[in-house]
Amino acid sequence: MTIEKCILAAITTNPKKIPSGLAVFHCDSKEEMESFAANLEAILDGIAHSLSDEMLVIVRH
């Protein structure tokens, strides 16, 4: 079974902006958020996309 075309996780410095129902990682800074994104890209075999300065999502296409 493979997961395609879906959001796998969200990473944010502002938890108020993320809807429930996702794997959400809260970070204290933009640098920490980018580090989490890089690790999750490799672990989940996905790609990070920036939706704002406060939020990234990991998506598998």
C-alpha positions in Angstrom: 0.0 0.0 0.0 1.3 3.5 -0.8 0.1 6.9 0.1 0.0 9.3 -2.8 -1.2 12.9 -3.2 -1.8 13.8 0.4 -0.5 16.0 3.2 1.5 13.7 5.6 2.4 16.3 8.3 2.4 20.0 9.1 5.1 21.9 10.9 4.4 25.3 12.4 5.6 28.0 14.7 2.0 29.1 15.2 -0.2 26.2 16.4 -3.4 28.2 16.0 -3.1 28.1 12.2 -3.0 24.3 11.8 -6.3 22.3 11.6 -6.7 19.1 13.6 -6.5 15.8 12.0 -2.9 16.0 10.8 0.4 15.0 12.4 1.5 18.4 13.6 4.9 19.4 14.9 5.2 22.7 16.8 8.5 24.5 16.7 9.9 27.5 18.5 11.7 29.1 15.5 11.8 29.2 11.8 15.2 27.5 11.9 13.8 24.6 14.0 10.8 24.3 11.6 13.1 24.0 8.6 15.2 21.4 10.4 12.1 19.3 11.2 11.0 19.6 7.6 14.3 18.4 6.2 14.2 15.3 8.5 10.5 14.6 7.8 11.1 14.9 4.0 13.6 12.0 4.3 11.7 9.9 6.7 8.3 10.2 5.0 9.7 10.3 1.4 7.8 13.6 0.8 8.5 17.2 -0.1 8.2 20.2 2.1 6.1 23.1 0.9 5.9 26.5 2.6 2.4 27.8 3.0 3.5 30.8 5.0 6.4 32.0 7.1 4.8 30.1 10.0 3.8 26.9 8.3 5.3 24.1 6.2 3.5 20.9 5.0 5.0 17.6 4.0 3.3 16.3 0.9 3.8 13.1 -1.2 3.0 13.7 -4.8 
